[in-house]
Amino acid sequence: MAVPAVNITIEQGTDFEKTYTLRNSDFSVFDLTGYTAEAKIKKHPTSEISYDFSVGITSSLGEITISMASSITDTIPYGRHYYDILTTEISSGKVSKAYTGMALINSSITV
């Protein structure tokens, strides 16, 4: 199955939050009980520098929420970056990519 691509925009120096809902092939909500998730931004896929999102899971709703505090978004250089969200099934250790996309970091004048 193809990984959904969702592009996001983050305003440098501000708090950011976005919620994604995972669905089964029949469009029912995917139960995330027994899963963990992580998400990062990088300037390009092979970059050694990354910025971590805080990740929350609402298992019964199939929701993954990524967020980043203004103190972190302030340190990300403005421009186009890449991000993804990976899930891990705890019992099997199976890692899957849930979402991917570009992250546009807009510079802020006031910061």
N, C-alpha and C positions, 0 to 999 in steps of 0.2 A: 504494500500500500504506500502511496506517495506521502511524503511528509508535508503537512500544510505549511505554506510560506506566508507569514504575516509580517509586513514591515511596520516598524514603530518609529516614533519621533520622541526624543527626549530633550527637554530644554535644560541646557547646562546650568548647574547650580540650583536646580529645583528638585523636589521630591517627585518620584515617578512610581506608578503602579499600573499594572494591566492584568486582567484575569482572562484565562483561556479555559474553554470547556472541551474536554476530550469526549469523543463519541465513538460508539461501535459502528460497524458497517451498516447496521439497520437504523442508525441515527439515535439510538437510545444512549443514555449517559453511560460512560465507561466508569465502573467503580474502581477507584484508586486505593481501596483498602489493601494494605500490604506493599505499597509503593513509596519510594522516595523520589525526589526530583532535585535537579540542580540546573542553573542557567548562568551563562557568561556572555560578555561582549568582548570582541577582539577587533582590532583595526583590519586585519585580514586573517583568514583561517590559520595561517602558519605562524602568526605573531606569538612571541613568547610572553607578551604583556596582555593580561586579561583583567576584567573587572567583574566581580561576582554580584549577581542579584541575590537578594533574600528571596526565599521561595516558601510559599505556604500551600498546603493541599487541603481541600475540602473533599474527602474521599467519596461520600455518598452523592455529591453533586458533580463529580468528575472534574472539579475545578483545580487549576494550578494558578496561583497568583504570584507574579514576580514583582519585586519592588526594589527601589534603590533610593537611598537617602541623598539629600542635596549635597552633603559633604563628599559623597562619592561622585555624583554626576558632575560636580564642579571640577573634578580632576581628569575627566575624560576629554581628550582633545576633540574639538569640534570637527564635524565632517561625517562621512559615511563609514560605518562599522558593520560587523556581522554579529549575530547572536543565535543561540539555540537553547532549547530546553530539552534535557535528557531525563528520562524516567528509569528507575531501577526497580525491578520486582525483587523484593527482599528475599523471598524463599528460594528463587532460582538464580538470582544474580544477573538475570537478563536485563541488558541495557537497551533502551529504544529511544530514538529521537522523536519527541512529541511535536515540536514546532521549530521552525527556523525562519530566518529572514534578515533583512537589513535594518540597522538602527541608525537613524540620522540624528546626530547630536547637533543641536542648534546652539550657537554661542549666545551668551546673555551679556548685555551691556552693563547691567547694574551689579553683576556679581564681581 
